[in-house]
């Protein structure tokens, strides 16, 4: 539980790229093959799912993610939940309790299925 009783019943793996590699075209990209993994408690809530059918079928699913205030997740992290890998959309925001103390962090995550 966090400061005001938020329950975090889900288990996620936070992935953070420890380094970058050349993508073969001269660009440095995160090296996800050697990412640092950290298991954390979380609360994952579904938000929306959209289907795009122009040129090919794509389903984009979005979720709200709540983590402990001291999470390893950042805006560039990836999250593995229930066997699927998600991208963080935006920054991981700190939420404070009514007393002003750090309570938990919230973020949005999404995945696209082709």
Secondary structure as UniProt FT lines:
FT   TURN            3..4
FT   STRAND          10..16
FT   STRAND          20..22
FT   STRAND          28..30
FT   HELIX           32..34
FT   STRAND          36..52
FT   STRAND          58..68
FT   TURN            69..70
FT   TURN            75..76
FT   STRAND          78..81
FT   TURN            82..83
FT   STRAND          84..96
FT   TURN            98..99
FT   STRAND          102..113
//
